[in-house]
């Protein structure tokens, strides 16, 4: 039996799908439902479904990033998007990330059944096509997550960031985010974060009224000695030497 997960912030829709669709006729069984992106990503990681029906516009959450994260982490999982959001760019991005079907709410039962049939057919004949799918949609999803993670670090570099906190923001496991950064950026998480922080420090060093220790604190380093070591490793010179070149 193919395991199915349903994610929708409108609980009635998820429960309606669970009860109305004749899953067993397609060799499927619903393994669980979730009402938001965070719980949905956790559920997918727990049950590792073959099929996912999900919305990508949920209040206060980024369903598209969740979708990219899950497609990247589980490239063999078949996905159908059910959404009331009619922005064409969202549909384009979802399709680029490798969804099987993109359906607008309210979806007709024959559309849902056709999507389910398409996904089960893909699963049945996926033995030789898995690598090809991962090379295309999987790579797109992975690069999307790296961009999201990098943008988040650029916005929050002054805070106490960890691999886990950034991974949580991107709805992926910390292990998977580390793997994606190494693959797409050629750097570890802390190499990326340190580069962002040092770049911000270089800008602040142009202001002679700021002490180097204060600059280190402003860009996320509570330990001045640690800031000094990182700055020299990244730039090849001390913070003071860099200031003298400005």
N, C-alpha and C positions, 0 to 999 in steps of 0.2 A: 504493500500500500504506500502511495506517495503521501508524505506528510505535508499539510497545508497550514500556513499561518495567515491570519487576517488582521490588518492594522488600520484602524479608522477612529478618529476622535468622536464620531457619532456612533455610540455603542449600538444603537438600534440597527444601523446598517451592517455592522460586523455580525451581530447576533442573527439578523435576518438572513444574511448569506449563509451562516452556519446551518440554519434550520431549513432553508428553502431549497438550496442547491442539493441535488442528489449525488453527493460526492462519491458514494460507493460505486455508482455506475461508471465513474471514470478511474476507478482504482485508487481513490483518494480518501483521506480522513483528516478532519480539522484537528490539528495538534494544539491549537490555542489561539486566543485573540488578545489584542492590546489596543489601548485607546490613545497612545501618544508615541512619538518617535523614540524616546528613551526606553520606555518599557518594551516597545516593539523590537528594538535592536537587541535588547537583553533576551527577549523570548526567542528570537531567531538564533542567537548564539547558543541558547539552551537546547532547543529541540532540533536545530539544523534541518529546516524543512526543505523539501524539494520544490515547493511552490509557495509564492507569496502574493497575496492581494493586498495592496496598500494605497492609502491616500498619500499625497506629497505636499498638501497644504494644511497643516495643523496649527492651531493658535499658539503663538509664542515659540514655535519650534521649526527647524529647517528640515522638512521632509525630503527635500532633494539631496541634501548632504547625507541624511540617513540612508537614502536609496543608494547613493554612490558608495558609501561605506560598506553596505551589505553586499552590493554587487561585486565590489573589489575583494571582500573577504570570502564571499561564497559565490565564485564565478559560475558554478554549475546550476545555481538556483534560478528557476524560472519566475519572472515577475510580471504581474499585470497591475497597472496603476488605475485606480478608480478615484476620480476627483471632480469636484465642481468648479475647479479653477480653470478658466478658459484662456489663459495666457499661452500663445503659440510658442514663445521661447522656452517655456517650461516643458512643453510637450517635446520640442526638439531636443532639449538637454536630456530628458528622460529616455528618449529613443536612442540617443547617442551613448547613453550609459548601458544600453542593452535590454530594455524592457521588451517583453513579447507583445503586449498590447497596452494601449493608452486609451482608456474609456472615460467618457464624461458622464457625470451623474445628472439625472437619474439614469442608470444603465438598464437596458432591457435584459430580461433573462436569457434571450437567445444570444446576446452579445457576450454575456458572462460565460455561458456554456461554450461558445465558440472559442473564447480565450482559454478556457480550461482545457478544451480539446487540443488546441494548438500547443499548450504547454506540456501536456502529457505526451503528445506525439514527439515533441522535441526531446523529452526525457527518454523516451523509448528508443530513439535513434541517435542518442548523444555520444555513444562510445567513441566514435571517430571524430566528432566535431568539437569536443570539449576544449582541446588546445587552441583551435582556431578562434573560438568564442572568447577565450581568455586573452588571446593576443589582441583582439579588437576592442570589444566592450570592456573587458577586464582592465586593459591598459587605460582606457578613457576614464573609467571609474577611479583607478588608482591615482592618476594624475590630478583628477578633480579633488580628491581627498588631500593630496599633498598641497595643492593651492589653498584649500580651505584651512588646513593646519598652519601653513606659513602665514596666511593673512591674520589668523587668530593670534599667533605669536607676535607679529608686527604691531598688533593693536594692544596687546597685554604684556609686552616684554618686561615692563617695570614691576609686574606682580610676581608672586612666587609660583612660577609655572613648573609643572612636572609633565613627564611623558603621559602619565595617567590622565591628568586634567585636560590636556590637549586632545588625547584620544577620545575621552568622554564627549568633548565638544563635537568631535567628528563622527561619533557613533560607531567607532571601531575599537577593537582591543588594542592595548598598548603594544603588544607583540606585533600586531599587524601594521600599526602606524610606523613602528620602528623599521619594519621590513620595507614599507612603501617609501619612506624617506631615503633609505639606503639605495633602493632601486631607482627611484625617479630623480632624486637630488644628489645622490652619491655622497651623502653625509649622514651622520648620526643625528638624533634629535638634539643633543646638546651642542653639536657643531653648528647646526642651523640656528638654534637659539642664541648661542654666543656670537655668531656673526651678526645677527640682528641687533643684539645689545651693544656690541662694539661699534657698529655703524651709528647707532644713536649717540653713543659716547663721543664719537669723533665730531659730531655736530655740536654737542655741548662744549667740547674743549675749545671751540672758537670764542667762547665767552670767558675772558681772563678773570672775571669776578668770581667764577665758580671754582671751588676747590676740587681737586681730583677725587678725593674721598667722597665728596658730596655727589659728584657726577656718577661714581660707581654705584652709590646707593640709589640714585635716580633711575638708573637703567637696570636695576634688579640685583645688584651685588651688595649684600649686607657686609661682607668681609672685604675690606680694602685690598688686602694682600692677594686674595683670590682674583679680584678684579684686575689687579696689576699683572698677574701671571697670565690670565686669559687675554688681556689686551695685547701683551707682548707676543703671545703665541699666534694670535690672529694677524697682527699687523707687522710683526718683526721689529717693533720698537716699543719703548715704554710710552705711557700716556704723556709724560712730561716732554719726552723727545718729540712726540707727534705734535704737541702744542707749539713747540718751538719752530716747527716747520710752517706753521700757519701765518 
